[in-house]
Amino acid sequence: MCIGILWFVMWNSYVVINPNESAVCQFFGKYVGSVKTEGFRWFVNPLYEKTKVIFRIRNFESAKLKVNDVNANPIDIAAVVVWRVFDAAEALFEVDDYENYVQIQSEAALRAMATKYPYDIIEEKDLGGVALSSHQEVVATELRESVQARLSRAGIEVLEARISHLAYAPEVAQAMLRRQQASAVVAARREIVDGAVGMVELALDQLSVK
């Protein structure tokens, strides 16, 4: 009997912490602290329940989501989120499954952001604004901040988030391509007209000087 108790105490009184790892300790359901120091730790209460949490950097790539951009054009969009746990206790106790939470909240943030901007600058009202296809750094920064705001409560740090796939939905892709080509032709003609007007104005100015 005594040998059994001694064996139980010895077997449950240590914990081994690997690099980028932490052990969250509970005593009959109460959080009592986390062991973060790497290596072999002895004299841990044998009655503590110890749960390991990994701090290593991870990647999450979302599924290709079909959403409507701000102009109601259907697009397919996906993103990659680089993240890690920075608070082991919050990751375990604030949400039911922190890995699943990262997935759901990242995709929710991506959907919300995609509906704020046009896929491309085609319409007059979009001129001078941000587009998903042409302002990648601006979009990536906003996406990272949005995902971080959602995940902070779960002890998650977002290191990077950016779009990994962006395209018009197949059912409108050909029509939007023709529209882009038409817009490019109109823009080119506008530049030609503006250039011609500028040359006329310059000639008139020179004549007025003479």
Secondary structure, DSSP 8 states (H G I E B T S, - for coil): -HHHHHHHHHHHSEEEE-TTEEEEEEETTEEEEEE-S-EEEE---TT-EEEEEE-S-EEEE---EEEE-TTS-EEEEEEEEEEEES-HHHHHHTSS-HHHHHHHHHHHHHHHHHTTS-SSS-SGGGTTS--TTT-HHHHHHHHHHHHHHHHGGGTEEEEEEEEEEEEE-HHHHHHHHHHHHHHHHHHHHHHHHHHHHHHHHHHHHHHHH-
